[in-house]
Amino acid sequence: MKVYKTKTCIVIESESSYYQVFEQWDKLINKDDLFGHLTHLTKTLETNPKAKSLIETELMAPIGSQEIWASGVTYYKSREARMDESKDSGGGDFYDRVYNAERPELFMKAVAHRTVGSGEKVKIRKDSKWNVPEPELTLMISSHGKLIGYTIGNDMSSRDIEGENPLYLPQAKCYDQSAAVGPCLYVTDEQLSPNTLIKLEILRNNQSVFSDTIAIDQIKRKFEQLIHYLYLEMSFPYGCLLMTGTGIVPPNDFTLDHGDEVRISIDHIGTLVNFIA
């Protein structure tokens, strides 16, 4: 089933039926058995066909008091891209090491006020000349460290800043409107198929200028491993969102431009659409 956050309520979509829930986002989703809770909840509610229209008119990012964290160099293609962009600074070897290390790379990406939802604008930094979106399967994790759902993430990245020095990673990754998640939280009692596809398409003046697809079986790290290290010495009272890295990297001569449309689709979840401010 899918859970949408709107300006006036939460909308649950289950088996083509729609339900309205007037409850705080943080309280509703932070359940270790979220699928079971939502299944029980929908049996007590009446369907509301009008709720579907709220998804089109009032959609918000599926985030409340959660932090967004991100995983780096989890795909081989990402390893190659990071090494290439950092070779002149002498930092390329760092990415090869982290790709093969037991400990994953994890970094703080955003909180709610720096995050946008589907249909909204993401930014590129004024002090950067090489910017790309990073399409990522994103995990929703409960406060107890349980994987409870999935969404789509756009981890905006300034490649020239990170390439200049790996220590500049926070500036390359973290700024206002640098993260987008949505359109919904996909909740299931089954694991996602390894064949689940992530697709990125970038439109400029309504013309496709880049597209690519990758399956999540190309992620080197197991989700349990990423969650283990993230929660090892930190607590998340309202749960956490974790981007799992990107395996789609545009060519080195490509950079985003103002007005571009970024479309990220993942099987079962939907499509996250953002525009470059």
N, C-alpha and C positions, 0 to 999 in steps of 0.2 A: 504494500500500500504506500501511498504518498502523503506527506504532510506538508502543507503550505502555510507560511506565515503571511498574514495580510495585515493591513492597518487596523482593522476592526475586530478580527478574530483569527482563529486557526481553522483551516479547512483540511479535512481528511478525505482523501479519495481512496475508495476501496471497491473493487469490482464494479467500476463505472458508476458508483453512487458517491454522493458528496454529503459531508456532514460538517456542521459548524460547531466549534468548541470555543467557549468563552473562558479561557484559562491562560495564565501566564505561560509563555513559551518555556522558560527555564524549569518550571514545575512540571509541565506536561512531558517534556522529552527526556528528562533525566531519570530514566528507569532502566534497570539492567535487563528487564524483559519488556522492552518497549513494544515489540510486536504483539506479545500477549496482551499487554495493557490496552493497546489501541483496538485489537480485535474484540476484547470485552466491551470497550467503550462504545464502539460503533453499534453493538447489539442493543445498547440502551438508548441510542439516539434515533431520532427520525431523520430520514433523508431530506435534504433541502436542495432542490435543483438550482436555486438562485445562488448558492454558495459557489458554483463553478464560475460565475461572472466575476466574483471577487478576485479570483486568480488572475484574471485579465486586467482588472482595473486598480487593484490595491496590493499587488504582490510586493513582498519585502524579502530581503535576504534571510535565510533560515538560521539566524543567529540571535542570541540574546546577550547573556553575560558570559558566554563562552569566549575563550581565546582561540585564535587560529594559529597553529604551529605548522611547520612544513618540513618535509624530508628532502634532502639533497642527494644527487648522484645515485639514484636508485635504479636507473636504466643505463644500459651500456652506452646508448647514444648521448645521454646527458653527460656521462663521464668524458666522452670524446669531445663534446662541445666545450665543456668547462676547461679541459686541458688545453684545447686550441686557443681559447680566448685569453688564457692566462700564461701562455708560453713565454711571451716577451717580458713578463714581470717576474719570471722564475717561480711562479706558483703552480704551474701545471701539474707537478708531481703530487701536490696535495690531494687532488681529486682522484688520482689513480689509487693513492693510499686509502682514502676513505671508501672508495668503491669496494675494495677488497678487505676492509677491516671488519672486525666483529661489531664494533660500535658504529651505529649509523650517524650521519650528519642530521641534526635537528636544530631548527632555529625558530624563534618567535616571528610570526608574520604580521598579525594584525589583531585588533580588537574590533568590536562592533562599529565604533564610530569611524573607523578607517576602512570599513568594508561596505560594498554595494551589492545589490542583488541583480537579478536578470532584468534587462531592459534599461539599466542605469549606466552611467559613464565611469570608466576607469581612467586613470591619468598616466601620462608619461612625464618623467622628471624634466624640469627646465634645464638642468645641468648635465643631461645625458643626450647622446646622439645615436645610441644603438639600443633600441627597446623592443622587446618581444613579449607576447603572452606565453604562459606556460600552462597547458591544459592538464588538469590533475584530478584523478579520482580522490575524493576527500572523505575521510572517515568521521563519523560522529561517534564519540566515545563518552560513556557515562562517567560520573564522578568516581565510580569504583573501578574504572579501567576496562569496562566491557564495551565491545564493538556493538553498537545498537542501530546503526543506519549509515547511509551513504548519500553524498551529494556531489556536485561538480564544483571544482575550484579553478579559478584563473589567477595564477601566481605571477603577476606582472613583474618583469625583471629588466633592469638596466645592465646589459651585458658589458658595455664598455667600462662601467664603474667597477663591477665585480672583477673584470679581467685586469684592470689596472693593479689591483691588489686584493687578494682573497679576504683581507681584513676589512675591506669596504663592503662586505656582504650585506650588513644591515642597511646601509644607505642605498644599495642596489635593489633591495627587496622591500623595505619598510618605509612607507610614506602615505600621505592621505590618498585614499581611493586606489591603493595599490593591490587590493584583494577583492575578488568577487566570488560569491558562492550562490548556488541555486540551481534550478528554480525551486527545488523542493528537497525535502529529506525523504529518501527512499528507504522504507523499513521492510525487512523480510526476515523470515526465520530460516532462510537457506543462505549458504555462501554464494557469492557471485561466481559465475562460471569463469574459468581462466580465459575463455574466449571472448569475454566481454570487451567490446571495442570502445576506444576513445577516438573521437574525430575532431579535428580542428580545421576550421575554414575562416579565412580572413578576406573580407570584401572591401574594396576601395572603389568608390563611385559605382556601387552596385555590381562590380565585376570581381570575380574571384582572383586574388593575387597569390594565394597560397592555400594548400590543403594537404592534409596527411592523416593517416589512421594508424593506430597501434593497439594491440591487445594487452590486457593487464597481466597476462602471463609473462610479459617481458620485465615486470618488476622483480628485481633481484631479492629484495627483502620481504620476509613474511610480515603480514600486518601485525601479528602477535609480537614480533620482535620490535617493531617500531613503537608499539604501544608500551611494551615493557620498559624500554629505555626512556620514553617520554615521562612515564609515571614513576620512575625509579626513585626520584628524590623530590618530586613535585606533586602538589595536590591541585585539583580542579573542582571546586565546590559545585559548579554548575555543568560539569562536563567540558569537553574540548573537541574542537575540529582539527583534524590532522590531514594536511595535503600530502600525498604519497609520492610526489616527484613527477617529472615529465619525461616522456620518451619521444616527444615530437619537438624538433628544433628547426626553425626556418633557416635557410642558407645564410652565410655570413654577410652577404650583401643586402639582406633584407632588414628593414626597420619599420616599426609602426609609424603611422602618420595620423595627425588629427583628423577625426571624422571616420576613420576606419571602423568597420564592424567586425567584431570577433565572435564567432559562433563555436561553442564547444558542446559536443553531444556525447553522451555515454549511454549505452544500451540500458534500458529499463528506467533510467533516471529522467532523461529528457534532454533539453538543450538550454544552455546558459548563454545568453546574448548580452554583449556589452559593446559600448561605443567609446572610442578614444576621445577624451576631452582635449 
